[in-house]
Amino acid sequence: MNRSFGNSPLLQTPPTSRMPTNPGSDWEDLRKQARQHENEIDTKLVSFSKLCSNYASHDLNDSSLSSTTSPPSFEGMSMEIEKLLERLSDINKRMSDVVPSLLGPNSAATHTLQRHNEILQDYRREFERTKTNIRNIKNREDRLLNMNTNNSDTTTGLSSRRQDVYLREMNHLNSSHKLIDTNLEMASALRKDLFNQKKYLLNITTKVSTIANRFPLVNNVLQKIKMKKRKDSLVLGTVIAVCIILLLLYSLR
């Protein structure tokens, strides 16, 4: 996280002391920073989702995953993602301040800013959902451990049949949790693919809008060509209709 953002101008100089001299150059720099942060957040969210899946699928008595899914690891990754989201939000705000100062039509820039804000909101929702899942899993595990501790004295008197029933029920619950986590991983991968497609379509739309704004003469030429084709079609249709009428009159004589 520090590698991709620590050397950026956002951390070295405060926004208030930086007087933009070229709005177009500032806009491009902010777009690059936004894309870099979006890619880094996307990678962090995938790792965060895997952390949730690994924690949900591990055995209560298995200590091999305790170091990777411990509260410090979970809290540390959460803080990293939250900082990245805050920085991306700050970049989007700076982009919104630069948009009015751009020369010429800025509809493409407005659309681009809107897409960056939508991506930020999607990242926030995904982060909150995954964080809530991990906390629910931790709470459920803590309740099970407390239940086992409180009932340690009474479980010795239970019959082996009742213990087997409880074990089977717990196995069913664990299997259901693993199935749900697998579906969540598939949904996360699908979400990532959809985001990539959205970014690709956004780039195409931005380029088309930029070309249309920079070359208005091209639009005028295309409109004239369309009008010329319509006129030619009308003339051709009129000539054909007159010929048909003359043929009908000639055949009726």
MARMARDREN-959370 format. One record per residue (C-alpha): residue in three letters; x, y, z. Coordinates in steps of 0.001 Angstrom, whole numbers, padded with zeros to 6 digits, always signed. Example, Ala and Ser with C-alpha at 12.3 -4.5 7.8 and 13.67 -1.06 7.14 Angstrom:
2
code; X; Y; Z
ALA; +012300; -004500; +007800
SER; +013670; -001060; +007140
This chain:
253
code; X; Y; Z
MET; +000000; +000000; +000000
ASN; +002754; +002421; +000864
ARG; +004638; +001489; -002279
SER; +001933; +002679; -004639
PHE; +000862; +005769; -002732
GLY; +003694; +006854; -000481
ASN; +005596; +008679; -003242
SER; +002571; +010376; -004708
PRO; +002169; +014186; -004602
LEU; -000903; +013764; -002381
LEU; +001192; +012828; +000646
GLN; +004187; +015081; +000013
THR; +002390; +018414; -000293
PRO; -000893; +019488; +001295
PRO; -003757; +020127; -001114
THR; -004216; +023657; +000192
SER; -000657; +024724; -000664
ARG; -000791; +023459; -004232
MET; -001990; +025997; -006781
PRO; -002960; +024214; -010032
THR; -001560; +025968; -013051
ASN; -002827; +023553; -015692
PRO; -006291; +022071; -015001
GLY; -005939; +019546; -017830
SER; -002643; +018230; -016469
ASP; -004019; +018101; -012905
TRP; -007058; +016182; -014174
GLU; -004920; +013541; -015883
ASP; -002680; +013183; -012814
LEU; -005696; +012695; -010551
ARG; -007189; +010136; -012943
LYS; -003951; +008144; -012872
GLN; -003888; +008257; -009069
ALA; -007534; +007167; -008911
ARG; -006919; +004194; -011217
GLN; -003853; +003147; -009220
HIS; -005793; +003261; -005961
GLU; -008741; +001392; -007480
ASN; -006456; -001417; -008645
GLU; -004757; -001595; -005246
ILE; -008079; -001600; -003379
ASP; -009409; -004319; -005662
THR; -006378; -006504; -004882
LYS; -006719; -005831; -001146
LEU; -010425; -006719; -001207
VAL; -009702; -010048; -002923
SER; -007125; -010880; -000228
PHE; -009562; -009727; +002448
SER; -012279; -011995; +001032
LYS; -009861; -014945; +000984
LEU; -009021; -014219; +004619
CYS; -012722; -014442; +005434
SER; -013108; -017722; +003517
ASN; -010051; -019317; +005139
TYR; -011188; -018290; +008575
ALA; -014696; -019633; +007980
SER; -013483; -023008; +006686
HIS; -010803; -023778; +009302
ASP; -011351; -026144; +012178
LEU; -011769; -024761; +015672
ASN; -008935; -026968; +016938
ASP; -006650; -026202; +013967
SER; -003974; -023689; +014944
SER; -002294; -023538; +011512
LEU; -004531; -020675; +010402
SER; -004590; -018817; +013701
SER; -001635; -016619; +012790
THR; -003030; -015528; +009417
THR; -006571; -014980; +010667
SER; -005752; -013520; +014072
PRO; -007395; -010236; +015140
PRO; -004198; -008203; +014479
SER; -004071; -009526; +010908
PHE; -007759; -008816; +010375
GLU; -007599; -005369; +011960
GLY; -004387; -004473; +010131
MET; -005819; -005330; +006725
SER; -009042; -003498; +007599
MET; -007102; -000350; +008477
GLU; -005104; -000560; +005230
ILE; -008257; -000827; +003130
GLU; -009968; +001981; +005055
LYS; -006969; +004276; +004473
LEU; -006968; +003460; +000759
LEU; -010698; +004163; +000547
GLU; -010247; +007502; +002301
ARG; -007434; +008459; -000060
LEU; -009478; +007476; -003096
SER; -012390; +009535; -001752
ASP; -010067; +012530; -001337
ILE; -008803; +012113; -004916
ASN; -012389; +012010; -006210
LYS; -013179; +015222; -004320
ARG; -010156; +016911; -005865
MET; -011267; +015714; -009297
SER; -014709; +017241; -008718
ASP; -012984; +020549; -007900
VAL; -010930; +020415; -011107
VAL; -013868; +019611; -013454
PRO; -015347; +023171; -013536
SER; -011951; +024644; -014470
LEU; -011459; +022418; -017530
LEU; -011536; +024222; -020867
GLY; -014264; +023346; -023363
PRO; -017099; +020825; -022864
ASN; -016536; +018737; -019757
SER; -019388; +016212; -020144
ALA; -016862; +013405; -020611
ALA; -014982; +014467; -017468
THR; -018240; +014610; -015504
HIS; -019159; +011124; -016671
THR; -015686; +009847; -015756
LEU; -015929; +011390; -012279
GLN; -019354; +009808; -011796
ARG; -017963; +006364; -012681
HIS; -015057; +006790; -010244
ASN; -017544; +007682; -007483
GLU; -019664; +004629; -008318
ILE; -016604; +002379; -008172
LEU; -015688; +003874; -004786
GLN; -019180; +003169; -003436
ASP; -019026; -000421; -004725
TYR; -015688; -000909; -002999
ARG; -017085; +000471; +000265
ARG; -020088; -001876; +000142
GLU; -017892; -004882; -000627
PHE; -015487; -004007; +002199
GLU; -018281; -003543; +004756
ARG; -019938; -006810; +003677
THR; -016728; -008834; +004022
LYS; -015830; -007181; +007325
THR; -019284; -007955; +008691
ASN; -018975; -011590; +007598
ILE; -015640; -012011; +009378
ARG; -016984; -010422; +012559
ASN; -020062; -012647; +012496
ILE; -017868; -015722; +012066
LYS; -015654; -014634; +014979
ASN; -018688; -013992; +017188
ARG; -020192; -017366; +016315
GLU; -016908; -019111; +017057
ASP; -016554; -017294; +020377
ARG; -020072; -018350; +021371
LEU; -019310; -021971; +020518
LEU; -016077; -021888; +022513
ASN; -017827; -020304; +025497
MET; -020619; -022855; +025267
ASN; -018124; -025708; +025223
THR; -016269; -024210; +028202
ASN; -019413; -023653; +030273
ASN; -020763; -027104; +029516
SER; -017462; -028945; +030013
ASP; -018589; -030236; +033415
THR; -022008; -031401; +032236
THR; -020939; -032980; +028932
THR; -019222; -035804; +030828
GLY; -022629; -037027; +031906
LEU; -024158; -037012; +028441
SER; -024627; -040256; +026644
SER; -022475; -041075; +023615
ARG; -025587; -041056; +021405
ARG; -026421; -037460; +022252
GLN; -022796; -036450; +021702
ASP; -022878; -038057; +018264
VAL; -026045; -036138; +017414
TYR; -024410; -032858; +018396
LEU; -021290; -033654; +016404
ARG; -023309; -034493; +013299
GLU; -025282; -031285; +013660
MET; -022068; -029273; +013962
ASN; -020657; -030991; +010879
HIS; -023805; -030090; +008940
LEU; -023457; -026472; +009993
ASN; -019788; -026371; +009014
SER; -020613; -027869; +005618
SER; -023287; -025228; +005077
HIS; -020850; -022461; +006002
LYS; -018223; -023813; +003606
LEU; -020794; -023947; +000788
ILE; -021833; -020354; +001455
ASP; -018200; -019217; +001510
THR; -017566; -020959; -001814
ASN; -020514; -019122; -003348
LEU; -019191; -015854; -001939
GLU; -015809; -016472; -003571
MET; -017495; -017135; -006918
ALA; -019555; -013960; -006551
SER; -016419; -011985; -005686
ALA; -014636; -013271; -008805
LEU; -017684; -012427; -010927
ARG; -017818; -008944; -009412
LYS; -014173; -008387; -010307
ASP; -014813; -009431; -013917
LEU; -017798; -007092; -014141
PHE; -015730; -004205; -012783
ASN; -013067; -004848; -015400
GLN; -015721; -004805; -018130
LYS; -017169; -001569; -016741
LYS; -013750; +000068; -016752
TYR; -013182; -001052; -020335
LEU; -016552; +000325; -021481
LEU; -015900; +003529; -019531
ASN; -012630; +004059; -021365
ILE; -014367; +003525; -024716
THR; -017170; +005966; -023815
THR; -014659; +008561; -022635
LYS; -012623; +008311; -025827
VAL; -015725; +008596; -028035
SER; -016978; +011613; -026076
THR; -013554; +013241; -026262
ILE; -013383; +012775; -030021
ALA; -016905; +014147; -030459
ASN; -016097; +017225; -028347
ARG; -012766; +017924; -030039
PHE; -013975; +017490; -033591
PRO; -017445; +019016; -033924
LEU; -016933; +019293; -037693
VAL; -017037; +015514; -037924
ASN; -020540; +015517; -036424
ASN; -021661; +018215; -038871
VAL; -020333; +016237; -041836
LEU; -022072; +013087; -040633
GLN; -025353; +014965; -040216
LYS; -025072; +016390; -043744
ILE; -024380; +012939; -045157
LYS; -027482; +011571; -043409
MET; -029634; +014434; -044758
LYS; -028251; +013870; -048279
LYS; -029129; +010188; -048097
ARG; -032669; +011020; -046980
LYS; -033118; +013468; -049865
ASP; -031811; +010916; -052356
SER; -034195; +008319; -050962
LEU; -037150; +010701; -051304
VAL; -036242; +011605; -054899
LEU; -035775; +007969; -055839
GLY; -039083; +007022; -054245
THR; -040879; +009825; -056108
VAL; -039407; +008751; -059452
ILE; -040409; +005136; -058866
ALA; -043945; +006153; -057910
VAL; -044332; +008311; -061047
CYS; -043075; +005486; -063244
ILE; -045536; +003044; -061690
ILE; -048435; +005468; -062217
LEU; -047464; +005998; -065862
LEU; -047249; +002247; -066432
LEU; -050695; +001756; -064894
LEU; -052187; +004508; -067065
TYR; -050550; +003057; -070165
SER; -051854; -000456; -069384
LEU; -055435; +000801; -068855
ARG; -055625; +002545; -072244
